[in-house]
Amino acid sequence: MRPPLAAARTNLAGHLRSNPQESLADVAYSLQVGRRAFDHRAFVVGHTAEDAATRLESGSVSPARARQSKNPAIAFMFPGQGSQYPDMARDLYAGEPEFRLHFDRCVEICRPVTGEDLATLVYPAANSPEAAKRLMNTKFAQPAIFAVEYSLAKLWMSWGIQPSAMIGHSVGEFVAAVMAGVMSLEDALPLVALRGRLMQDLHRGSMLSVRLPERELRPLLAADVAIAAVNGPSLTVASGPDAAIHALEQTLQARGVICRHLHTSHAFHSSMVEPIVEP
């Protein structure tokens, strides 16, 4: 590690040991906002000042890295359904007024369509298996994912982090469209909520992420199973009826192929969603 960076680590550790009562959040803020950025940097994660000082003095720090550009290009990436879970971004909702402002606005916009308070669904009062189960429902999952992604993007932008590009998958495409000014929030979010409600009424199905190229996976698929997405040279998603996906999973496991079910309630991006096209 560069000697000046090592010296800075030592100095910061000494300061924390001399002032154990200081708030780590305040220290982090001062380092980020009130200090000049240099070409090499490192970070540690600690729960207390003593913990952080020990980590700074030890070898358990992030690798130092050279700053490539004073203004690096930043892209925002918005995932789709399957990335949701209860309490996602709870700390931001509780501690960042900017995030909470936009999330609560999303809740009110989609309430007439969902008939639910998404805030109590995403942030239940206690660790609730029932809340986790309900969040798996497409009619709730899609607007909830949208609300979190939109609010998080707004928070980052309020901190001065401006994207030069955006990309999204499924629900995430709607968030990217709103952030880019292609659609308004008031148009997009009710559409996402209605889309989720229509999808909820479909026959249930499953999606399976498979560590195989598309050309190797396709011959193993039953007639009612589709390639839903090609996420990389060796990462493909299959989608179809529960029984067919279960049979595919067993075949793949017998061959030693890594695969896992996605957290979805239906077989998206397959012929099983065609019944909602007309309505």
WODA-V255638 format. One record per pair of residues at least 12 apart in sequence whose ideal C-beta (glycine too) atoms are under 7 Angstrom apart, sorted by the first residue. I is the first residue (numbers start at 1). GAP is how many residues later the second one is. If there is no record, write none. Layout:
# WODA-V255638
i = (I:I)
gap = (GAP:GAP)
This chain:
# WODA-V255638
i = (1:2:2:5:5:5:9:9:9:10:12:13:13:13:16:16:16:17:20:20:22:24:24:24:39:39:40:40:40:41:41:42:42:42:43:44:44:44:73:74:74:74:75:75:75:75:75:76:76:76:76:77:78:78:78:78:78:79:79:80:80:80:80:81:81:81:81:81:81:81:81:82:82:82:83:84:84:84:84:84:86:86:86:86:86:87:88:88:89:89:90:92:93:96:98:98:98:99:99:99:102:102:102:103:103:103:104:106:106:106:106:106:107:107:109:109:109:109:110:110:110:110:113:113:113:113:114:114:114:114:116:118:118:118:121:121:121:121:122:122:136:136:137:137:138:138:138:138:138:139:139:139:141:142:142:142:142:143:143:143:143:145:146:146:146:146:146:149:149:150:150:153:153:166:166:171:174:174:198:198:199:199:199:202:202:202:202:202:203:204:204:204:205:205:205:205:205:205:205:206:206:206:206:207:207:207:207:207:207:207:208:208:208:208:208:208:208:209:209:209:209:209:210:210:210:210:210:211:211:211:211:211:212:212:212:213:213:213:214:214:214:217:217:220:220:221:221:222:224:224:224:225:225:225:225:225:225:226:226:226:226:226:228:228:228:229:239:239:239:239:240:240:240:241)
gap = (63:38:62:35:37:59:33:47:52:47:44:40:43:44:33:36:37:36:29:30:27:22:25:28:27:28:24:25:26:23:24:19:20:22:19:12:16:17:91:87:89:90:88:89:90:91:92:77:87:90:103:90:71:90:94:97:98:90:93:89:90:91:92:57:60:61:64:89:90:183:187:180:181:182:62:51:57:60:61:179:36:38:45:46:49:36:34:60:59:63:33:63:30:59:56:57:60:52:53:56:48:49:52:16:44:48:15:40:41:44:45:83:12:40:76:77:80:81:33:79:80:83:77:80:81:84:25:26:29:79:24:25:26:29:13:14:19:23:13:22:127:129:63:128:58:61:62:127:128:57:58:61:55:29:50:53:54:46:49:50:53:26:25:28:29:43:46:23:26:25:28:22:26:13:14:21:14:18:78:81:67:74:77:64:70:71:73:74:69:38:61:62:34:35:36:37:61:62:67:36:39:55:61:21:30:32:55:57:60:61:29:30:37:40:41:51:53:26:28:50:51:53:26:28:42:47:49:23:24:46:47:48:22:24:45:20:21:23:13:16:22:19:21:28:31:17:27:22:16:17:20:13:14:15:19:20:23:13:14:43:44:45:40:41:42:40:28:29:30:31:27:30:32:26)
